[in-house]
Amino acid sequence: MLIRLAEQADSEAIRRIYNQEVRQSAATFDLVERTPEDQDAWLSERSGAFSVLVAELDNLVVGFAALSPYKERAAYRTTVENSVYVGAGHRGLGIADRLLGALLEVGRTSGFHSVIARIGGGNAASMALHAKHGFTEVGVERQVGRKFGRWQDVVVMQALLE
Protein backbone atom coordinates (compact mmCIF):
# COMPACT_ATOMS: atom_id res chain seq x y z
CA MET A 1 0.00 0.00 0.00
CA LEU A 2 1.22 3.47 -0.89
CA ILE A 3 0.23 6.60 1.07
CA ARG A 4 0.83 9.73 -1.00
CA LEU A 5 -0.38 13.26 -1.60
CA ALA A 6 -3.54 13.38 -3.66
CA GLU A 7 -3.37 14.71 -7.18
CA GLN A 8 -6.15 16.27 -9.22
CA ALA A 9 -6.34 12.98 -11.15
CA ASP A 10 -7.51 11.30 -7.90
CA SER A 11 -10.58 13.52 -7.66
CA GLU A 12 -13.07 11.01 -9.07
CA ALA A 13 -11.84 8.16 -6.87
CA ILE A 14 -12.11 10.40 -3.80
CA ARG A 15 -15.60 11.47 -4.87
CA ARG A 16 -16.66 7.83 -5.29
CA ILE A 17 -15.52 6.94 -1.76
CA TYR A 18 -17.03 10.06 -0.22
CA ASN A 19 -20.37 9.81 -1.99
CA GLN A 20 -20.79 6.23 -0.78
CA GLU A 21 -20.59 7.61 2.77
CA VAL A 22 -23.09 10.35 1.92
CA ARG A 23 -25.55 7.68 0.74
CA GLN A 24 -24.95 4.99 3.34
CA SER A 25 -23.57 6.35 6.63
CA ALA A 26 -23.60 9.15 9.16
CA ALA A 27 -19.81 9.48 8.90
CA THR A 28 -20.60 12.68 7.01
CA PHE A 29 -23.62 14.87 7.56
CA ASP A 30 -23.72 15.80 3.88
CA LEU A 31 -27.08 14.81 2.42
CA VAL A 32 -26.30 15.52 -1.23
CA GLU A 33 -23.57 13.76 -3.17
CA ARG A 34 -20.69 15.79 -4.52
CA THR A 35 -20.66 16.48 -8.23
CA PRO A 36 -17.43 16.10 -10.18
CA GLU A 37 -17.14 19.90 -10.19
CA ASP A 38 -17.69 20.09 -6.40
CA GLN A 39 -15.03 17.44 -5.83
CA ASP A 40 -12.52 19.12 -8.15
CA ALA A 41 -13.03 22.42 -6.29
CA TRP A 42 -12.69 20.74 -2.87
CA LEU A 43 -9.42 19.11 -3.89
CA SER A 44 -8.09 22.28 -5.55
CA GLU A 45 -8.64 24.24 -2.32
CA ARG A 46 -6.33 21.91 -0.42
CA SER A 47 -2.61 22.41 -0.64
CA GLY A 48 0.31 22.74 1.72
CA ALA A 49 -0.71 21.91 5.29
CA PHE A 50 -4.27 21.18 4.17
CA SER A 51 -3.24 18.64 1.56
CA VAL A 52 -5.18 15.45 1.04
CA LEU A 53 -3.51 12.07 1.35
CA VAL A 54 -4.67 8.99 -0.53
CA ALA A 55 -4.07 5.30 0.05
CA GLU A 56 -3.31 3.44 -3.14
CA LEU A 57 -3.53 -0.34 -3.37
CA ASP A 58 -2.78 -2.11 -6.66
CA ASN A 59 -2.90 1.27 -8.46
CA LEU A 60 -6.39 1.98 -7.09
CA VAL A 61 -7.23 4.79 -4.65
CA VAL A 62 -9.00 3.00 -1.79
CA GLY A 63 -9.07 5.71 0.87
CA PHE A 64 -8.26 9.32 1.64
CA ALA A 65 -7.59 11.62 4.58
CA ALA A 66 -7.52 15.39 4.93
CA LEU A 67 -6.83 18.17 7.38
CA SER A 68 -9.20 21.13 7.26
CA PRO A 69 -9.30 24.44 9.11
CA TYR A 70 -11.17 24.06 12.39
CA LYS A 71 -12.55 27.61 12.70
CA GLU A 72 -12.04 30.82 10.76
CA ARG A 73 -10.98 33.09 13.63
CA ALA A 74 -7.22 33.69 13.82
CA ALA A 75 -6.70 32.27 17.32
CA TYR A 76 -7.81 28.84 16.04
CA ARG A 77 -5.24 28.67 13.25
CA THR A 78 -3.08 26.04 15.00
CA THR A 79 -6.06 23.68 15.36
CA VAL A 80 -7.32 21.55 12.48
CA GLU A 81 -10.07 19.01 11.92
CA ASN A 82 -9.33 15.66 10.34
CA SER A 83 -11.28 13.37 8.02
CA VAL A 84 -10.50 9.77 7.08
CA TYR A 85 -12.53 7.68 4.64
CA VAL A 86 -11.89 4.18 3.27
CA GLY A 87 -13.90 2.55 0.51
CA ALA A 88 -16.33 -0.11 1.77
CA GLY A 89 -14.58 -2.96 -0.02
CA HIS A 90 -11.23 -2.18 1.61
CA ARG A 91 -12.07 -1.75 5.29
CA GLY A 92 -10.38 -3.87 7.92
CA LEU A 93 -7.04 -3.87 6.12
CA GLY A 94 -5.33 -1.19 8.21
CA ILE A 95 -5.76 1.50 5.56
CA ALA A 96 -7.42 4.03 7.87
CA ASP A 97 -4.71 3.40 10.46
CA ARG A 98 -1.95 4.16 7.96
CA LEU A 99 -3.78 7.19 6.58
CA LEU A 100 -4.42 8.70 10.00
CA GLY A 101 -0.82 8.13 11.11
CA ALA A 102 0.51 9.83 7.99
CA LEU A 103 -2.02 12.65 8.30
CA LEU A 104 -0.99 13.36 11.89
CA GLU A 105 2.63 13.52 10.77
CA VAL A 106 1.61 16.12 8.15
CA GLY A 107 -0.07 18.05 10.95
CA ARG A 108 3.07 17.91 13.13
CA THR A 109 5.44 18.98 10.38
CA SER A 110 3.04 21.76 9.36
CA GLY A 111 3.18 23.25 12.85
CA PHE A 112 -0.34 22.44 14.04
CA HIS A 113 -0.89 21.98 17.77
CA SER A 114 -4.32 20.36 18.02
CA VAL A 115 -6.38 18.02 15.83
CA ILE A 116 -10.12 17.61 16.29
CA ALA A 117 -12.05 14.55 15.10
CA ARG A 118 -15.81 14.95 14.89
CA ILE A 119 -17.25 11.44 14.61
CA GLY A 120 -20.89 11.08 13.68
CA GLY A 121 -23.31 8.23 13.78
CA GLY A 122 -21.90 6.29 16.73
CA ASN A 123 -18.98 5.01 14.63
CA ALA A 124 -17.19 2.82 17.20
CA ALA A 125 -14.50 1.77 14.70
CA SER A 126 -13.57 5.39 14.02
CA MET A 127 -13.51 6.20 17.74
CA ALA A 128 -11.21 3.22 18.38
CA LEU A 129 -8.94 4.23 15.49
CA HIS A 130 -8.61 7.76 16.80
CA ALA A 131 -8.00 6.53 20.37
CA LYS A 132 -5.19 4.31 19.03
CA HIS A 133 -3.57 7.46 17.64
CA GLY A 134 -3.74 9.36 20.93
CA PHE A 135 -7.11 11.09 20.61
CA THR A 136 -9.26 11.40 23.71
CA GLU A 137 -12.97 12.11 23.88
CA VAL A 138 -13.61 15.71 24.87
CA GLY A 139 -17.36 15.86 24.41
CA VAL A 140 -20.52 14.79 22.68
CA GLU A 141 -22.69 17.12 20.66
CA ARG A 142 -26.18 15.68 21.16
CA GLN A 143 -28.64 15.50 18.28
CA VAL A 144 -26.84 18.09 16.17
CA GLY A 145 -27.65 16.50 12.82
CA ARG A 146 -30.55 14.71 11.25
CA LYS A 147 -29.82 11.95 8.76
CA PHE A 148 -31.68 8.77 7.77
CA GLY A 149 -34.78 10.03 9.60
CA ARG A 150 -33.19 10.23 13.02
CA TRP A 151 -31.16 12.57 15.16
CA GLN A 152 -27.41 12.01 15.11
CA ASP A 153 -24.87 12.77 17.83
CA VAL A 154 -21.27 13.75 17.16
CA VAL A 155 -18.47 12.52 19.41
CA VAL A 156 -15.65 15.06 19.58
CA MET A 157 -12.14 13.69 20.06
CA GLN A 158 -8.89 15.64 20.25
CA ALA A 159 -5.19 14.95 19.96
CA LEU A 160 -2.41 17.35 20.86
CA LEU A 161 0.58 17.22 18.51
CA GLU A 162 3.73 17.69 20.52
C-alpha positions in Angstrom: 0.0 0.0 0.0 1.2 3.5 -0.9 0.2 6.6 1.1 0.8 9.7 -1.0 -0.4 13.3 -1.6 -3.5 13.4 -3.7 -3.4 14.7 -7.2 -6.2 16.3 -9.2 -6.3 13.0 -11.1 -7.5 11.3 -7.9 -10.6 13.5 -7.7 -13.1 11.0 -9.1 -11.8 8.2 -6.9 -12.1 10.4 -3.8 -15.6 11.5 -4.9 -16.7 7.8 -5.3 -15.5 6.9 -1.8 -17.0 10.1 -0.2 -20.4 9.8 -2.0 -20.8 6.2 -0.8 -20.6 7.6 2.8 -23.1 10.3 1.9 -25.6 7.7 0.7 -25.0 5.0 3.3 -23.6 6.3 6.6 -23.6 9.2 9.2 -19.8 9.5 8.9 -20.6 12.7 7.0 -23.6 14.9 7.6 -23.7 15.8 3.9 -27.1 14.8 2.4 -26.3 15.5 -1.2 -23.6 13.8 -3.2 -20.7 15.8 -4.5 -20.7 16.5 -8.2 -17.4 16.1 -10.2 -17.1 19.9 -10.2 -17.7 20.1 -6.4 -15.0 17.4 -5.8 -12.5 19.1 -8.1 -13.0 22.4 -6.3 -12.7 20.7 -2.9 -9.4 19.1 -3.9 -8.1 22.3 -5.5 -8.6 24.2 -2.3 -6.3 21.9 -0.4 -2.6 22.4 -0.6 0.3 22.7 1.7 -0.7 21.9 5.3 -4.3 21.2 4.2 -3.2 18.6 1.6 -5.2 15.5 1.0 -3.5 12.1 1.3 -4.7 9.0 -0.5 -4.1 5.3 0.0 -3.3 3.4 -3.1 -3.5 -0.3 -3.4 -2.8 -2.1 -6.7 -2.9 1.3 -8.5 -6.4 2.0 -7.1 -7.2 4.8 -4.7 -9.0 3.0 -1.8 -9.1 5.7 0.9 -8.3 9.3 1.6 -7.6 11.6 4.6 -7.5 15.4 4.9 -6.8 18.2 7.4 -9.2 21.1 7.3 -9.3 24.4 9.1 -11.2 24.1 12.4 -12.5 27.6 12.7 -12.0 30.8 10.8 -11.0 33.1 13.6 -7.2 33.7 13.8 -6.7 32.3 17.3 -7.8 28.8 16.0 -5.2 28.7 13.2 -3.1 26.0 15.0 -6.1 23.7 15.4 -7.3 21.6 12.5 -10.1 19.0 11.9 -9.3 15.7 10.3 -11.3 13.4 8.0 -10.5 9.8 7.1 -12.5 7.7 4.6 -11.9 4.2 3.3 -13.9 2.5 0.5 -16.3 -0.1 1.8 -14.6 -3.0 0.0 -11.2 -2.2 1.6 -12.1 -1.8 5.3 -10.4 -3.9 7.9 -7.0 -3.9 6.1 -5.3 -1.2 8.2 -5.8 1.5 5.6 -7.4 4.0 7.9 -4.7 3.4 10.5 -1.9 4.2 8.0 -3.8 7.2 6.6 -4.4 8.7 10.0 -0.8 8.1 11.1 0.5 9.8 8.0 -2.0 12.7 8.3 -1.0 13.4 11.9 2.6 13.5 10.8 1.6 16.1 8.2 -0.1 18.0 11.0 3.1 17.9 13.1 5.4 19.0 10.4 3.0 21.8 9.4 3.2 23.2 12.9 -0.3 22.4 14.0 -0.9 22.0 17.8 -4.3 20.4 18.0 -6.4 18.0 15.8 -10.1 17.6 16.3 -12.0 14.6 15.1 -15.8 15.0 14.9 -17.2 11.4 14.6 -20.9 11.1 13.7 -23.3 8.2 13.8 -21.9 6.3 16.7 -19.0 5.0 14.6 -17.2 2.8 17.2 -14.5 1.8 14.7 -13.6 5.4 14.0 -13.5 6.2 17.7 -11.2 3.2 18.4 -8.9 4.2 15.5 -8.6 7.8 16.8 -8.0 6.5 20.4 -5.2 4.3 19.0 -3.6 7.5 17.6 -3.7 9.4 20.9 -7.1 11.1 20.6 -9.3 11.4 23.7 -13.0 12.1 23.9 -13.6 15.7 24.9 -17.4 15.9 24.4 -20.5 14.8 22.7 -22.7 17.1 20.7 -26.2 15.7 21.2 -28.6 15.5 18.3 -26.8 18.1 16.2 -27.6 16.5 12.8 -30.6 14.7 11.2 -29.8 12.0 8.8 -31.7 8.8 7.8 -34.8 10.0 9.6 -33.2 10.2 13.0 -31.2 12.6 15.2 -27.4 12.0 15.1 -24.9 12.8 17.8 -21.3 13.8 17.2 -18.5 12.5 19.4 -15.7 15.1 19.6 -12.1 13.7 20.1 -8.9 15.6 20.2 -5.2 14.9 20.0 -2.4 17.4 20.9 0.6 17.2 18.5 3.7 17.7 20.5 
